[in-house]
């Protein structure tokens, strides 16, 4: 998920942390089981990492948790204990589907910065493992929270299955496995259960994160309804969730791409109108591109209601097939799919993940670029994303010494580590996430939706549309935020209140600073907006500096965290901030 030469990169380390008193994990390690024997975690501790010559900044643990009816799928995790006392555990999922969360550990918000020794990649030289250097990342999310990175589903990163059938999956199956993973993880690390749990992720994790959060919420609701709880089935301390540049709803996301391409000057008016005319029948009619009879006929077809018995199954399927051809059905060969191909051809060879950044095209990777830049019929990304330089990770995680150090499976077990899977066969089955977001916010959970303005893949235009479409009441209207020491606008943010919820949920969330949803943009941020390779925009005096963003009440950094900016009247509205990362 490529290097960002954008003006600013988002690090949300402090965005999800309550003002409540911090609860720290014991310094000697993560041990203990409530009501039972102490699980031995010594075999899971990562005691050193090749290329890093210092003691690790905090305790690291890694390994596998087996899921599935026969424990036939093995999900890899990497746990970074907070470097400071913290009451937050953040569960991170990278999207794809099929892209490794170790990519985020390496290039976005992990505790270490990966680089090549000076000159190692100059003049066409090919770097090796001995050329990789690791240094502390002063802006790691572990500065303010414990962070759990999970490779999901099986076939992603170091996660693997015993049989090829284990790599055929969909949204429901993936969340089933993650649900089982979370339950087993807290059995293995029981003292982490007291921490406030935030789920988080980017890109296709815009599907994973809401669905997993919903599943965990339902677990809590079932226990509350039954009035029962045991050491093996206890409620999760679920506080909220974060999604960045998040896949949410096909129609909204694709329409957002078209609007973004046109409004950013990447395509001409004719291409814009033609694409919308093909993909969206309402737009075509409003522009006078189709007559009233055609418009009415299309709506009649699209609005056939099979659930209410107004059409037989055959008629319903035919109608929906025709309807989807006119409403953002972008599969290869469909009218809308062809129109989107036309639009992207008109854009030219821009870096779609960060339109301000150049593409990385190493000569050695020429054979891979075709598979990297396109999606399979099942919607997965193979090997690496177009324009992304992932040489550090590819060298590092395919080293036998590294795999042994982090307890990853052997090449024979887990296969070659790739940023994105080349064995996974994934089907998107869950539909729109908009109703799920509405449910989660109504339940009193705190939500943060952020979006980089340089991302075409899942652009802010779509995210902004569905966020406002939730119909929530504004707690604080749209406004700009700036970097510390600068009056230059670095992005914009708006805060919404949650709707009605049960009294108990209200009380729980009041203890955590309240629920609601915050939406924020980062000017110049790309698709992987928290990239550790990002740089700040000019501050006005020509000097780079640590950045922070004011994203609203309740997003409070842990005590002692750095780079904090208060905007607005902090004494009255409690505005706090989130850290940003710069090199």
N, C-alpha and C positions, 0 to 999 in steps of 0.2 A: 504494500500500500504505500506508495512512493514517497521519496523525499519531497519535502515541501519547501520551495523557495518563496512561499507566500509571505505577505507582510506580517502575519502573526499566526502562531499556532496555539491551539487551545489545550491547556492542561487543566482538567476539572478536578484536580486532587482535593481541593478544599470545598468543592461545590456541594458535597453531599453530607456534610458533617454537622451534627447537632451541637447546640450550645450546652447540651447536658454534660454532666461531669464525665470525663474520660474514664474508660475502663481498660486497663492494660493487660495484655497477656503476660504471664510471668516471664521474667528475663531469662530464666534458665531453660526455657523451651516450652513447647505446647504439649502438655500432658494432662492426664486425668480423665476419668469417666464417671459420670454421675451415677451413683448407686452400683458401681461395679469395679472391676480391676482396672488398673491403669494401662491403656494401650501403649505399647512401645513404639515411639515415633523416631527413635534414634536411627533406624535403618532408612527412614525417609528424609532425614536432614541432609541438605546440600552443604557440605563443609567447605568446599572451595570450588571455584570455577576456573578452568584453564584460561589463561590470558589476563586474569585479575590477580595482581600481586599483593593485594591487601586483604585484610579480614573483611568478609562481607558486611555491608552496612547494618544488616539485621539478620535474624534467623530466616533461612529459606528451607522449604520442604517441597518435595516433589515425588511423584509416583503415579500409580494407577488405581482407579476404583472400577470394579467390574459391575456391569449392568446387563440386563437381559434375563429372560427366564432361566437360562442355563449359564448365566455369567459369561456369555460368549462374546461380549463387546467390552473393550477395555479403554476407558477414557483417561487420558493423561491430564494431570494438573500440575501447576507450579504455584506454590503459595509463598508470598513475600510478606513476612511479618512487619508490622509498622515499625519505623525507626524511632518513633516517639510514642508516648502514651496516647492511645486512641480508642474510641468506643465504636469504631466503624470497620466492618468487613465489606469490601467491594468485590463482587463477583463479576469478572470480565469475560465477555464472549466477543470474538471477532466474527465478522459476517462471512460473505462468500456467495452462497453457502459452501462450506468446506475450507475456509481459510483459518490458519492456525493463530491462536491467541498468543503464541510465542512471538509472532510478528509484532504485535503491540508491545510485548515485553521488550523486544529488541529495538524497535524504531519509534515508539510513541512515549510510554510513560513508565517503563521499567526502571529499576534502581541503577542500571549501568548504561553507559554510553559506549557503543561499539564503533570502532574506527580502524582504519589501516595505518600502519606505520608510514611515516612520511616517505613518499616516492614509491610505495609498494605497488600502486596501480597506475604509475605514470608511464607514458609512451608505450602503451599496449602491453605492459607487463601483466601477468595473471597472478593475483595475490594468492597466498596459501594460508594455512592455519597459523603458521608462525608469524604472519604479518598482522594478525588481528590483535588489537589492544582494547582492553576494557578499563573504563574509568568511572568514578562515581557520577551519577546524574543528580545534580543538586536540586532538580525540580521533579524528581520521581514522585508518583502518587504515594509511594510508601513513606514519604515524609509526613503524611497525614493520615494514613489508613493502612490496614492490612489488605493486600490485594490477592485475589485468587484467580489465576488464569486457567481457563479450561479449554482444551482442544475438543470440540464437539461439532458434529457427530463423529462416530467411529469412521476412520478413513481420513480424518483431518489431522494434520501435524503428526504427532507421535501416537495418536489414538488409533487403535486397530481392532479388527474382528477376527474371529477364528476361521470364519468361512466367507467366501465372496458375497454370499447373500446378506451378510452383515453390513455391506456398503450400499445397499439399496434401501433408501429411507425417505422420509418426508417430514413435514412440520410436526405432525402429531407424534410420530415415533421418536423424533429427536427430543421433543419436550418430555416424553415418557422417560427417556434415558436420563435427561438432565434432572428431572424430578427425583428419580432413584439415586442419582449421583449425589444430590444435595443432602438427602436423608442419610446416606452412608458416610458422606464427608463429615457431617456433624457427629456421627457416632465415633468416627476416628479422631476428630478434633473437638471434643465436647465443650471445652472452655471457650471456643470461638462462638458458640451459640448465643452467648449473652450479648455479643456485640450487635449493634444495629446493622442490619443487612440491606445493602443496596445492590441491585442487579444493574449491569451497565454493558453497553456495547455499541458498535457502530455498523453502518451499512446494513447487510442482511440480518444483523443482530437486532435491527428494528422489528424483526419478526420474532426472533428468539426471546428477546428480553421481555416484551409485554406478555407473551404466552407463558414463559416460565414464572414471571411475577404473578400472573393470574392463577397459575397452578398452586403456587406457594400460599397465596391469599386464600384460595379455596380450602387448602389444608387447614389453615387457621380457623376459617369459618366453620368447617365441619367439627373441629374439636370444640369450638365455642358452643355450637348447637347441641352437641352431645354432652357437654359438661365434663368430659373425661380428658385426662392427660396422663401420660406415663413417661418413664425414662426413654422408652423406645419410640414414643409418638408424642412429641411436644410441639407447641406452636413455635414458628419461626419469629424472630424479632425483626420482622419485615418493616422497613422504614420508607423505602421509595425506590425509584429507578431512574436511569439516565440513558438516553439514546442520542446518538450523534449521526447526522447525515443519514437518517434512518429510512430504509425501505418500509413503506407503510401501507399503501393502497395503489394498485396498478394504475388505475385511471388518474388519480391525483398525481402520482409520481411522474408518469409519462407526460401528462399535460404540463407539469412543472418543468420538465426538460424542454419542451417546445417553447414555452413562454420564456424560459431562461435563455435559450439559444437566440431567440429573436431580440429580447430586451438587452442582451449583452452585445448585440451587434455581430453575432456569429453567422447569421443567415439573413437573407433579404426578405422583404414583405411577401413576395410571391410564394416563396418556399414555405414560409410560416403559415400563410392562409391555406395553401394547398394541403399541408400536413394536417391541420386541424379539420379541414373540410372532409378529409378521408377518415380521420380517426374519431371525430366527435360530431355526431349528427346535430346536436343542439347548436353548436357553433356554426356549422355549415348553413343551417337554416337562418340563424340570426344575421349572418353576413349576406344572405340572399343568394347563396351558392347552390341551394337546392330549392325546388318549389314546395308549396304547402302540401300538395298531395304526397310527394315522396317523403317529406318529413313526417306526416301523419301515419303513413304506411309503416315507416320504420319504427315509430313509437309504438304502434299497435303490436308489431312483432316483438319489440323489446319488453313490453309490459304484460305479456302473457303470464298469468299467475297459475302455475301448475300446483302449487301448494294448496290453493283453494279449490282445486278441481275444475278449473275453468278450461283446461285443455288436457288432452290425453298425452301420455309420455312421449309418443313419437312427434306430435306437433310441437310440444314444449321443447324437445331437444333441437328440432330443426329451427324453431324460432330463436332460441338462445344462440345457436351457432351463427345465424345471420346477424343477430344483434351484436354479438361480440366482435364481428368483423367491422362493425361501425363504431365500436366503443372501446378503443385502446387494447384490442387484441393484437399483440405485437409479435406473435410467433412467426418464424421464418415463412415467407410465402403468403402471409395474410396481407390484405390491402394496407392495413395500418402498419404492419411490420415493414412492408416495402416503403411506405411513406417515411417512416423513421430512418430507414437506411438512406433515403434520399436526403433527408435533413442533415444527417451526420456527414454525408459526403460533401454537402455544401459547406459544413463547418470546416472541413479540411482536417489535417493531421494534428489537431490540438491535443494537448494532454487533458483528457476528459475528467481526470481525477483532480486536476488543478490547472485551470486554463491559463494561469500566469506562469507556470513552470515548464521547462523543457522536458522532453522525453529522454530517458536513458536507453540507449541502444548499443550494448556491448557487442562487439563482433562475435564473441564466443556464444552469444545467446541468440544469434540470428535464426537458428533452426527452431527455437522455441517461440519466437514472437507471434507466429500465427496462432498457436494454441493459447498464448497468454492474452492476446487481444480480443479473443472471441469467447462467447459462452457456448456450452454444449446445449443439446436439446433439453436437458434436464435443468438448465439454468445454473450450472456451477462454473466456477472459474478454475482453469487448469494451470498449475505450476505457479505462475506469478502474474500480477496485474500489469497491463501494458504501461510502459514508461517507468516502471518501478525498478530501482536498483536494490536488489536483495542479495548482493554477493556476500556481505558479511554473514548473514543468517544461513545462507546455503552452505558456505564453507564451515561455519561454526557448528551447526546442529547435525551435520553429517560427519563430524569427527567422532571417532570411536571413543576418544578420551572424554569428550563433552557428554556424549550419550551415557557413558558410565557414571560421570559425575552427577548427572541430574536424574539418574535412574530411569532413563528412557529405554524402550525396547530396542533390541538389536536390529540390524538391517534385515535379517531374516524374519523377525517378528513384525516389526512396525513399518518396514520398508524405508525408502529414502525420504528424509524430511523435505517437504516442499512448502512454500508459503501458502499455496492453495492446492487442494487435492486433485490427483489425477486418477483416483480409483472410485470416488464417490459418485453415486447416481441418485440425485436428489430431486424430489418433486415438491413444488410449493402447493400446499393443499389448504392452508388456513384462511385464505381470503384476506379481506381488509382488516387492518389492525385498529382502525379508528374506533369501532365499538369497544374494543378492549381497552384502549386508552381512556375512553369515557367511563368505563366501569372502574378502572383502577383509581382514577382521580376522585370519582364519587365515593369510593371506599375510604378516602382520606389519606391515601399515599401521596408522597411528594414526588413530583416528576420534573425532570429537566430535559428539554429537547433543544439541542444546539445544532447549528448548521454553518458551515463555512461558505462564504459567498463566492469562492472560486471553484466550487464543485458543480460540475454538470451532471454527474452520474445520478446523484439524488439531491437535486438543487434546493436551495432555501425557498424558492418560489412554491414548490409543492408542499414542503414542510409548513411554511407559513400559512398556506391555504387550509390545510386540515386542522392545524392548531386553532386558528380562528373559527373554523367550522364546528368545533366542539360546542360552541355556544356558551362557554364559561364567562362569568363576569370578571371584568378586569379589576385586579387589586391595585395595580400600578400601571399606567398607560405606557405605550411604546416610547422609548427614549434611548439616547445614546449613552454608551459607556466609553471611558478613555483609559489609557495606560497611566500608571503612576508617574507623576511629574510632567505629564503632557496634556495638552488640551486637544490633541488630535483624536478624532473619533476612531475607535477601534472596533466598534460593532454596535448592535442595538439589542434591546431586551424589553420584554413585556411580561408581566406577571398576572396570573389568573387565580381566582378563588376556586376551591372545590365546591361542588354542589352539596345538597343535603345528604347526610349519612346518619348512621345509627349513633346514639348518644355515646356508647362505649368507644366507637371508632373516633369520635370527636375528641374525647378525653385522651385517648392514646396519642393522637396526633398533636394535641395541644402540648403534651409533654415533650414532643420532639420539635416544636417550633411551628406546627401547623402543616397542613397539606397544601394542595394546589399545584399548578403547573407553571413553570417558567420556560419561556422560549427565548433563545438568544442567537444572534448571528455574530460571526467573527469576520471582519473585513479581510479579504485576502486568504482566508482559510480554505484548505482543500478538502477532499473527501475524507482523508485521515487527518482530522483537524487537530489531533493531539500529537502529531508527529514530533519526535524529539529532534528532528533535523530542521525544524522551523526557525525562522528568524523574525525578529520584531520589525515593524515598519519604523521609519525614521521618527525620532521623538521630537524633532523640532530643533535639537541642538546637535544632531548628527551622531549621537551616541546610543548604542543599544543598551537595553537594561531589562531587568526582570519585569514581567508584565502581569497584570491582574485584571479581572473583569468583574463588574458588579452585576451579579445575576439574581439578586433578590433575597428577600427575607427567608430565613430557614436554612439557607445554604451557608452554614457557618463553618469556618475552618477550625481544626483542632487547636487546642492551646499550644502556642509556641510556633505555629506554622508561619511561613515566610510570605513575603510579597503580597501583602494585603492592601487593598484599596477600598476605602469606604466612599460611596457616592451618595448624593442626596443628603437629607437630614438624618444622620445616623441616630441621633438622639431620639427622634420621633418615629421613624419608619424602620429602623433596624436594618437598613441595607448593608449587606455584607458581600463577600466576593469569592471568586474562585481564582486559583492560580493559573497563570499561563506560562508556557515554556518557551524559552529562547536559548539559542546557542551563543 
